[in-house]
Amino acid sequence: MASPNADLNPRAARDHGGGLDGAIARFGGARDSWLDLSTGINLHPYPVSGLTQSDWTALPDHGAFERLSAAARQFWSVPAGAEILPAPGASAVIARIPALATTGRVQITAPTYNEHAAAFSAQGWKVQPDGPAEARVIVHPNNPDGRIWSVEDANAPMTVIDESFCDVCPDASLIHLAEQPGVIVLKSFGKFWGLAGLRLGFAIGRPDLISKLNDLTGPWSVSGPALRIGEQALQDTDWAKETRRQLADAADRLDGLVTGKGAELVGGTTLFRLYDVDDAAAWQAKLARAHIWSRIFPYSNTYLRLGLPPADGWRQLEAAL
């Protein structure tokens, strides 16, 4: 059973997906024989092209940041009263947000992405699962269960809305709240576009908050290649629409396959699915012996999370199950 508040302990190990090297060391095999389904990263990434020599050799200039921000504003329908801060990954922003306000209480409903609690705790905040608080974090949709939050849930003087996985369900976005006082909306580029190694994310909020975050991140916080690729991808709305359709079809296929083996679907998004199984560690080990890496959680003996396999990985997964 899951212990819903277990991952609020800031001293607990901050587990994440990935860690394929450790899986290989334990279960053997060459890296290219493994399927890493432990993350929610799209394994059909956006096709990278058009990089120039100066993208690698020159310091990024103001115009490149402006072009990326303009593409982001258009793609996410960012309200006029909100500013956009490109950053070297959403995690880099998460680590700095607690410094924007005087320490106090922060409400973070668990289970959820554990870096938020760790970041607030490191800055001296008291992390709590419910009750009145000076700050609140909602991961929308939530990781790992896919919970969708409402406008009424953005109810603290400082509210962080982490939409790292919301590009699969853009109609559910709370981006319109970004121009309200105290609200910061986070966006991740690595998940939906499948380019986690690029390290690109965004913080969106009122100019006063974004200005403070900008001071904390420093100059040239995003690389030249990330600026160019991000701009191209955010302008490619046809790719985004087709990718959402493909992900939805693949999620349905995965659900049919895994629930057919006795698992119960708990939730998730079309980038990852969360299942309840009899013994999550045993399922993970069984899949790992077939060189498929999955995600289990320290607060649950029965939760198993799987990302979507690439087109050439379905046969390997079906055989493993």
N, C-alpha and C positions, 0 to 999 in steps of 0.2 A: 504493500500500500504506500501511496505517496504521503509524505509529511509536508504539508503545504508551506510551512514557515521555516523549514530547515535551512533553505539557502539564504535566509536573512542574516545568518551568523557571519559577520564580516571576517572572522578568523578561520572559517571553513575553507577548504581547498576550492579554488575558483576553477572548476572543471569547465572544459570547452570541448567542442568537437575537434576533429583533426587528430594530431598525434599519431600519424600513420607509421612513423619510424618505430615507435614503441610496439605497435601491433605487429610489425614485421619481425622485430626482434623476438617476440614471444611466439608467433605462429609460423614464421618462415615465409619464404617466397620472395620473388623479385618485386620491386615497387610497381613495375608496369603490369604485373599480374593482379594487382589489387583494385577493387572498387572502393573508393572512400565515400560512403553514404552517411558519414557521421556529422556532416554539416548541412546547412540549408543553402548551399551555394549552387547556382544553376550550372550544371555540367555541360550545357550547350551555350558557351559564353558568346558575348557580342564579338563579331569579327573585327580585329584590330587592323587598321591600315592607315596610310597617309601620314605617318610620322616623318618629321624632317630632322636633319642633322642638328639644327639649332634647338629643337625640342630637348635634346640631350646635353647640349654644350652651353647654352645660354641660361642666365638666370631668368626665370619667368617674369614677364613684364605685366604691368597693370592691365593692359588691354586683354591679355589672355584670361586673367581672372574675370574681367568684365564680360567677356564673351561666354565663358562657362556659366557665370551667374545668370546671364540673360537666357541661356538655353534652359537652365534649371527653373527659372521663373515661369517660362512658357510651359514646360513639360508638367510641372506640378501645380500650375495655376496658383502661384504664390500671390497673396493679396498685396495690393500696392503699398500698404502701410508696414510691410515686413521687409527686412533686409536678409540677405543670404551670405553665409560665410562658408566657402569651400575649405575643407580641412583634410589632413592626411588620415582619413578613415573616421567613421563615427566614434570608434573607441577613443580616439584622441580628444574628441569633444566631451565625451562622457566623463573622462578623467578631470576635466577642467570646470565643468558646470558647477559643482558644489562650491567653488570659490567665488561665485557670483553674488552670494548672499551671506549674511551673518548665520553662523551655525545654529541649528535648532533641531527640530524633528522632521523626518522625511518619511512619508508613507509609501511603501513599495509592497504591493500585493504579490505574494509568492504562490507557486513557483514562477520564476521569470528569469530573464537574462541577468546573471549574477554580477556583472561589472558595475551596474548602477549602485547596488548596495555597498560594494567595495569602495567605490569612488567617494560616496558620501561619508562613509565611515572613516576613510583616511583623512578627511577634512574636519573630523570632529563632530559630525552630525549623528544623532540618534536615529537608527533605522527601526521602523515599526511597521507591522503588517496592516494596521487599520487605525482609526481614530483621527482626531484633528491634528494637523501638522502644518508647518510653515512651507513645506515643499511636498510634491508628490511626483512619482514617476509612473507612467503607464506605457507599457510596451504594446503597440497597436499595429497589427495583430500580435498577440502575445507569443513569446517563445518560452515553452515548447507547445502549449495547448491551442494556440490560434485564437484565443479570446479576443473579441472585438469590443472596444470601449465606446462610450457615448460622450457627447458634449458635456453632460452633467458630471462626468467623472473628472473633468479638468477643473478641479474646484479648490486648488490650493493657491496661496499667493505666488508661488513659483511652481509651475507645472511643466514637467518634461514629458513630451509625447514622442516616444521612440518609434518611428515608422520605418525601421530598417527593412521590414518585410511587406510593407503596404503597397509596393508597386505591382504585386499580383492582384490586388483588389483596390484599384484607385478610387472607386466610387465610395469606399468606406473612409477615405482619408479625412483627417481633422485639420488639414492644412489651413482652412479658413480661420482657425483660431490663432494663427501665428502672429497676427497684428494686435492681439489682446495683451494687456500688461502681464508680465511674468511668465508668458508661455514661450517655450522653445520646442520646435519640432525638429527632430533628427531624421536624416535620410542617409541611407547607405547605398553605395554604388556597387559593392562587391557581391551582393546577394543575387538580385534579379538579373543583373548584367553578367554575372559569373566571373568577375575580374577582381577577386578579393586581393590578389597580390598587387594590384595597382595602388591600393590604400587611398581611397577617395571617399569622403563623406561630406555631409552638409549640416549646418545648423541654421535654422530659420526662425526669426523672431523680430521683435521691435528693435529699432536702431540702437537704443541704449544698451540692451543686452548683447547684441551682436558686436557692438564696439568694444565692450569689455572682453568678450571672448576673443576677439581679434587681437587685443593687446596681450592676451595670455598665450596665443598660439605663435605669435611672432611673424616676421616677414618670410616670404617664399615658403609657406607652409605646405604647398602642393607642388609636385614636380611638373616640369614642362610636359612630359608625355601624358601624365594624368589629366592635365588641363585640356590638352587637345583631344584625347580619346573620350573624356567625359562630355565635352561639347558635341562631338560627333554623335555619340550614343543617345544623348538626350534629345537630339534633333530627329532621330530616326524613329518616328512614331509607328511606322509600319512594322518594324522589327519588334517593337514592344507589343503591339496588338497580336501578332502571330505567336510570339513567345508565350503570352498569357494563355492563348488557346492550346498550345502544345503542352504547357505545364498542367493545365486542367485535365486534359486527356490522360497524361501520364500519371497524375495523382489518382485518378479513378482506377487505372490499371493496377497501380501498386496496392490500393486498398483491396481490390478483388483478390489479388494474389496472397497478401499477408493475412487478411481475415479468413481466407479459405483454409489457412493452416491453424486456425483456432484463436488468433488474436482478435482483440476488440478495438475498434477505432475510437480514440479519445478525442482527437481533433488535429489541429495543425493548419498549415497553409498549403498552397499548391507547390511550394518549394520543399516542404518537409511534412511528414506525417507522424503522429504520435499514437502508439498502440499500447494497450494493456495486455500483458502476457503473463503466463504463470510464473516464469522465472527469467527476468530480463538478462541476468548475467549468463545464464545457460544459452539463451538465444544469441547473445552477442558472441559467445565462444563458438557456437555451432556455425554461425555465419563467418566468423574469422578463420575457422579451419578451411573454409572455401575461399578465403582471401577477400572477404567483404567486411568492411569496418562500419560499425553502427554506433549509435550513441545511447548510453544508459546514464542514469542520474544517481548521485549519492543519497538523495532524499527519497528514493523509491526503489523497491525491489521488483516492480512490475512494469515500469515505464520503459519502452523501447522507441527510439526515434530513428526514422530512416529518411534520408534525402532521396531524390529521384535519380535512378541510374541513367547513364547515357544510353543512346539508342543501341549501342553494341554491348551493353551490359545486362540486358534483361535475361538473356539465356543463362548467364552465370548466376544471377540471383534466383531464377526459377529452379535451377539445379540444386542450389544450396538449400532451398526450402523444401 
